[in-house]
Amino acid sequence: MADADANCKKYGVPLYGASWVPPTAIRSELNPAPPPPPEQGDESSGDGSPSISDDNSLVLFAGGGGDGRNGIPNALLLARFDFASNSLSDHPVAKLGTGTDLPYRMAVHPGGDGVICSLPKNCRYFEWETVSTDVQELGLILSDKVIDELEDVGQQLALKFNYDGSVLALGGESSAFGDGNVEKYEQNGIFLQIIMLFDDLIFGAVQDGKLRVFKWPSMEIILDEANSHASVKDLDFSPDGKFLVSVGSGGPGRVWDVTSSKLVASLPKEQDEVFGFCRFSRSDKNPVLYIISIRGQGGSIVRWETSSWKRVSTKQVVRDPVSAFNVSADGKLLAVGTIQGDVLIINSANMHVQNVVRKAHLGLVTALMFSEDSRALVSASLDSSARVTVKKDAKKNGFSLWIVVLVILLAIAGYYVKTEGILP
């Protein structure tokens, strides 16, 4: 079973979003002011709040069952992951219900300001708060601040802060199924399950296909582009925040200059390609853009050079359609999730698959995200499960041991040859 391991748990609702909680959010809420340095010889921490351990991290999940007709609640969930024991908490350490509104996508502010969630008809802003239980825990609360610019924007498929949290981008979906006739699609297998789950979102919401970019937190508009794509599937900022890349249904990928609000490049597709996801590497010197390309024979990773915006290479990495994608903060690893529930970790230098977790989930993988130190990958799925896969370092000590054994064997062989007089 996919949920039998300590690092894989089920939390009772289909999950659509997953993100590591920034350490700044934890410190600002649980330790609002740094304690004074202890007196010499005093080993106490000086206050009653829990210390922040590198071995304990919080992960935020978003999901639910839609409008509530199926009895599955909608919620934001916080779980704790312990690196020492490689285990997720059995139950969420905090939970915030969102009523009949499914939080389908979310963007966690990297500086700890809070979380923006995409709901069926608008986006909502949630703030971190301290939950007072037996021990202090971090929680979320719906902010009293209503962001007018995010009201009545329809279902947003992509939400993204730039790396310093000063800019927010979001992209909407075109109304492809506006007739509301679910029965038409009852032969579409997995697609039907998604349609049935999102019928209130896809059929009941205003969907505009717009790309919007705002300064944060002033919400001053930078870009408001109605014709970027029929539906915006994914967005990502370059490490320096200068460029924004968008991919979507219909047409090529697009590169936008955030400062000038101009389109600077188009990223053409080849043959029957469908672009699904886009991510920059996190190198300021020579950033690389990766785009997931899906064709009939499976999913490929396309690499683009970011000065000329030329396609450099295309490498097929999986035979199944890709449903989630992420790049590690150090740029060394790529992660791919499939509709079959598999998770693959790929070496970005040679594009070889480094690790495969078959049936990591029993449903399609909906979200992937590496931790900030790149040592762990969280994944989420429609089957209500969450998993954390920790990167395994090469066993250098084991390699050295084999060298020692080899040297000893060669010495024994040399001694035997000499004593037996085989060699003069």
Solvent accessible surface area in square Angstrom, and as a share of the most:
residue,aa,sasa,rsa
1,M,168,0.75
2,A,6,0.04
3,D,48,0.25
4,A,77,0.60
5,D,71,0.37
6,A,50,0.39
7,N,18,0.09
8,C,0,0.00
9,K,39,0.17
10,K,81,0.34
11,Y,20,0.08
12,G,59,0.57
13,V,3,0.02
14,P,14,0.09
15,L,0,0.00
16,Y,8,0.03
17,G,7,0.06
18,A,12,0.09
19,S,9,0.06
20,W,19,0.07
21,V,9,0.05
22,P,17,0.11
23,P,63,0.40
24,T,66,0.38
25,A,0,0.00
26,I,15,0.08
27,R,115,0.42
28,S,63,0.40
29,E,55,0.25
30,L,8,0.04
31,N,34,0.17
32,P,111,0.70
33,A,68,0.53
34,P,122,0.77
35,P,59,0.37
36,P,103,0.65
37,P,120,0.75
38,P,81,0.51
39,E,136,0.61
40,Q,187,0.83
41,G,77,0.74
42,D,62,0.32
43,E,171,0.77
44,S,64,0.41
45,S,73,0.47
46,G,60,0.57
47,D,62,0.32
48,G,85,0.82
49,S,21,0.13
50,P,51,0.32
51,S,95,0.61
52,I,52,0.26
53,S,45,0.29
54,D,115,0.59
55,D,60,0.31
56,N,51,0.26
57,S,27,0.17
58,L,3,0.02
59,V,0,0.00
60,L,0,0.00
61,F,0,0.00
62,A,0,0.00
63,G,0,0.00
64,G,0,0.00
65,G,2,0.02
66,G,1,0.01
67,D,40,0.21
68,G,37,0.35
69,R,178,0.65
70,N,78,0.40
71,G,65,0.62
72,I,56,0.28
73,P,69,0.44
74,N,4,0.02
75,A,0,0.00
76,L,3,0.01
77,L,2,0.01
78,L,3,0.01
79,A,0,0.00
80,R,67,0.25
81,F,0,0.00
82,D,38,0.20
83,F,26,0.11
84,A,85,0.66
85,S,65,0.42
86,N,63,0.33
87,S,26,0.17
88,L,6,0.03
89,S,27,0.17
90,D,92,0.48
91,H,140,0.62
92,P,40,0.25
93,V,43,0.25
94,A,16,0.13
95,K,123,0.52
96,L,45,0.22
97,G,51,0.49
98,T,20,0.11
99,G,59,0.56
100,T,86,0.50
101,D,54,0.28
102,L,0,0.00
103,P,0,0.00
104,Y,33,0.12
105,R,67,0.24
106,M,25,0.11
107,A,7,0.06
108,V,25,0.14
109,H,13,0.06
110,P,51,0.32
111,G,43,0.42
112,G,13,0.12
113,D,66,0.34
114,G,1,0.01
115,V,0,0.00
116,I,1,0.01
117,C,0,0.00
118,S,0,0.00
119,L,9,0.04
120,P,11,0.07
121,K,118,0.50
122,N,23,0.12
123,C,3,0.02
124,R,62,0.23
125,Y,22,0.08
126,F,6,0.03
127,E,65,0.29
128,W,15,0.05
129,E,61,0.27
130,T,40,0.23
131,V,43,0.25
132,S,100,0.65
133,T,87,0.51
134,D,152,0.79
135,V,97,0.55
136,Q,68,0.30
137,E,22,0.10
138,L,0,0.00
139,G,1,0.01
140,L,14,0.07
141,I,80,0.41
142,L,86,0.43
143,S,10,0.06
144,D,144,0.75
145,K,97,0.41
146,V,86,0.49
147,I,11,0.06
148,D,109,0.57
149,E,76,0.34
150,L,0,0.00
151,E,52,0.23
152,D,119,0.62
153,V,8,0.05
154,G,1,0.01
155,Q,3,0.01
156,Q,0,0.00
157,L,26,0.13
158,A,4,0.03
159,L,17,0.08
160,K,48,0.21
161,F,14,0.06
162,N,10,0.05
163,Y,66,0.25
164,D,105,0.55
165,G,3,0.03
166,S,47,0.31
167,V,15,0.09
168,L,0,0.00
169,A,0,0.00
170,L,0,0.00
171,G,0,0.00
172,G,0,0.00
173,E,30,0.14
174,S,36,0.23
175,S,62,0.40
176,A,73,0.57
177,F,40,0.17
178,G,50,0.49
179,D,87,0.45
180,G,35,0.33
181,N,56,0.29
182,V,23,0.13
183,E,119,0.53
184,K,128,0.54
185,Y,36,0.14
186,E,94,0.42
187,Q,154,0.68
188,N,67,0.34
189,G,45,0.43
190,I,69,0.35
191,F,79,0.33
192,L,41,0.21
193,Q,117,0.52
194,I,45,0.23
195,I,1,0.00
196,M,106,0.47
197,L,28,0.14
198,F,7,0.03
199,D,24,0.13
200,D,31,0.16
201,L,3,0.01
202,I,21,0.10
203,F,40,0.17
204,G,49,0.47
205,A,13,0.10
206,V,112,0.64
207,Q,18,0.08
208,D,49,0.25
209,G,1,0.01
210,K,58,0.24
211,L,0,0.00
212,R,28,0.10
213,V,2,0.01
214,F,7,0.03
215,K,88,0.37
216,W,19,0.07
217,P,83,0.52
218,S,80,0.52
219,M,12,0.05
220,E,95,0.43
221,I,88,0.45
222,I,34,0.17
223,L,17,0.08
224,D,79,0.41
225,E,47,0.21
226,A,54,0.42
227,N,124,0.64
228,S,1,0.01
229,H,12,0.05
230,A,56,0.44
231,S,12,0.08
232,V,0,0.00
233,K,64,0.27
234,D,14,0.07
235,L,2,0.01
236,D,1,0.00
237,F,1,0.00
238,S,4,0.03
239,P,23,0.14
240,D,103,0.53
241,G,15,0.15
242,K,97,0.41
243,F,38,0.16
244,L,0,0.00
245,V,0,0.00
246,S,0,0.00
247,V,0,0.00
248,G,1,0.01
249,S,38,0.24
250,G,52,0.50
251,G,40,0.38
252,P,34,0.21
253,G,0,0.00
254,R,49,0.18
255,V,0,0.00
256,W,12,0.04
257,D,18,0.09
258,V,17,0.10
259,T,122,0.71
260,S,58,0.37
261,S,35,0.23
262,K,129,0.55
263,L,80,0.40
264,V,71,0.41
265,A,18,0.14
266,S,53,0.34
267,L,0,0.00
268,P,83,0.53
269,K,56,0.24
270,E,81,0.36
271,Q,171,0.76
272,D,89,0.46
273,E,9,0.04
274,V,68,0.39
275,F,0,0.00
276,G,8,0.08
277,F,40,0.17
278,C,0,0.00
279,R,40,0.15
280,F,4,0.01
281,S,8,0.05
282,R,83,0.30
283,S,49,0.32
284,D,109,0.57
285,K,181,0.77
286,N,118,0.61
287,P,30,0.19
288,V,34,0.19
289,L,0,0.00
290,Y,5,0.02
291,I,0,0.00
292,I,0,0.00
293,S,2,0.01
294,I,36,0.18
295,R,56,0.20
296,G,80,0.77
297,Q,103,0.46
298,G,3,0.03
299,G,0,0.00
300,S,15,0.10
301,I,1,0.00
302,V,0,0.00
303,R,48,0.18
304,W,3,0.01
305,E,66,0.30
306,T,22,0.13
307,S,93,0.60
308,S,58,0.37
309,W,27,0.10
310,K,133,0.57
311,R,58,0.21
312,V,89,0.51
313,S,46,0.30
314,T,65,0.38
315,K,79,0.33
316,Q,77,0.34
317,V,19,0.11
318,V,13,0.07
319,R,208,0.76
320,D,39,0.20
321,P,54,0.34
322,V,7,0.04
323,S,21,0.14
324,A,2,0.02
325,F,5,0.02
326,N,17,0.09
327,V,12,0.07
328,S,0,0.00
329,A,21,0.16
330,D,68,0.35
331,G,15,0.14
332,K,134,0.57
333,L,7,0.03
334,L,0,0.00
335,A,0,0.00
336,V,0,0.00
337,G,0,0.00
338,T,0,0.00
339,I,47,0.24
340,Q,73,0.32
341,G,0,0.00
342,D,9,0.05
343,V,1,0.00
344,L,7,0.03
345,I,7,0.03
346,I,0,0.00
347,N,46,0.23
348,S,11,0.07
349,A,91,0.71
350,N,75,0.39
351,M,18,0.08
352,H,110,0.49
353,V,62,0.36
354,Q,90,0.40
355,N,56,0.29
356,V,51,0.29
357,V,30,0.17
358,R,161,0.59
359,K,103,0.44
360,A,0,0.00
361,H,0,0.00
362,L,93,0.46
363,G,18,0.17
364,L,19,0.10
365,V,0,0.00
366,T,22,0.13
367,A,15,0.12
368,L,12,0.06
369,M,65,0.29
370,F,11,0.04
371,S,8,0.05
372,E,115,0.52
373,D,85,0.44
374,S,1,0.01
375,R,73,0.27
376,A,1,0.01
377,L,2,0.01
378,V,0,0.00
379,S,2,0.01
380,A,0,0.00
381,S,0,0.00
382,L,34,0.17
383,D,29,0.15
384,S,17,0.11
385,S,0,0.00
386,A,0,0.00
387,R,18,0.07
388,V,0,0.00
389,T,15,0.09
390,V,43,0.24
391,K,61,0.26
392,K,173,0.73
393,D,114,0.59
394,A,84,0.65
395,K,174,0.74
396,K,160,0.68
397,N,133,0.68
398,G,30,0.29
399,F,140,0.58
400,S,57,0.37
401,L,111,0.55
402,W,182,0.64
403,I,83,0.42
404,V,78,0.45
405,V,54,0.31
406,L,100,0.50
407,V,88,0.51
408,I,91,0.46
409,L,102,0.51
410,L,116,0.57
411,A,64,0.50
412,I,103,0.52
413,A,50,0.39
414,G,40,0.39
415,Y,153,0.58
416,Y,126,0.48
417,V,39,0.23
418,K,160,0.68
419,T,77,0.45
420,E,105,0.47
421,G,55,0.53
422,I,105,0.53
423,L,115,0.57
424,P,178,1.12
